[in-house]
């Protein structure tokens, strides 16, 4: 994949959706909501001051632009649509 975000945008791969609950009940596709967090794969120069590749971000439900690259689904976000960064460790 060769994609470089411009302006204040980042490319994110959504986290995998849960297919069943902790108690073992399977969730049908029609009842699932897409996760609002994911791993950052690419960052524009303008956005790199706040966000880095491999960060996990939480983003607005309706701020994402979905696209398919090389058969995989990704999300492009503006910085204003990012609600926060989850730091691990």
C-alpha positions in Angstrom: 0.0 0.0 0.0 1.3 3.4 -0.9 -0.9 6.1 0.6 0.3 9.4 2.1 -2.3 11.6 3.9 -2.1 15.3 3.2 -3.0 18.5 5.2 -3.9 17.4 8.8 -5.1 13.9 8.1 -4.1 10.4 9.2 -4.7 6.9 7.9 -6.1 4.4 10.5 -6.9 0.7 10.5 -9.9 0.1 12.7 -9.7 -2.5 15.5 -11.3 -5.8 14.8 -15.0 -6.0 15.7 -16.1 -8.4 18.4 -18.2 -11.2 17.1 -19.5 -12.4 20.5 -19.9 -11.1 24.0 -17.9 -12.2 27.0 -20.8 -14.5 28.0 -20.6 -16.3 24.6 -23.6 -14.7 22.8 -22.8 -14.1 19.1 -23.5 -10.6 17.7 -25.2 -10.5 14.3 -23.6 -8.2 11.7 -26.8 -6.1 11.6 -26.4 -5.3 15.4 -22.7 -4.4 15.3 -21.3 -0.9 15.4 -17.9 -0.3 13.9 -15.2 0.4 16.5 -14.3 4.0 17.0 -10.6 3.3 17.6 -7.8 2.0 15.6 -4.0 1.9 14.9 -2.4 4.8 13.0 -0.6 3.6 9.8 0.3 6.9 8.2 0.5 10.5 9.3 0.7 13.7 7.3 3.5 16.2 8.1 1.1 18.6 9.7 -0.4 15.9 11.9 2.9 14.4 12.9 3.3 16.9 15.7 0.5 15.3 17.7 0.1 11.8 16.4 2.7 9.1 15.5 2.5 5.9 13.4 1.6 2.9 15.7 -0.4 5.1 18.1 -3.9 3.9 18.9 -6.5 6.7 18.5 -10.1 7.1 19.5 -12.1 9.0 16.9 -15.5 10.6 16.3 -18.2 8.3 15.1 -19.1 10.4 12.0 -15.8 12.1 11.3 -14.2 9.2 9.4 -13.9 8.8 5.6 -13.8 5.1 4.8 -11.8 3.7 1.9 -10.5 0.5 0.5 -6.9 0.1 -0.5 -5.5 -3.2 -1.8 -8.7 -5.0 -0.7 -8.5 -3.8 3.0 -10.7 -1.2 4.7 -9.1 1.9 6.2 -10.3 5.2 7.7 -8.9 8.7 6.9 -9.4 11.2 9.7 -8.7 14.9 10.3 -7.0 15.9 13.5 -10.2 17.6 14.7 -12.0 14.2 14.5 -9.5 12.5 16.9 -10.7 12.5 20.5 -7.6 11.1 22.1 -4.6 8.8 21.9 -4.3 5.6 24.0 -0.8 5.1 25.3 0.2 1.6 26.2 2.6 0.8 28.9 
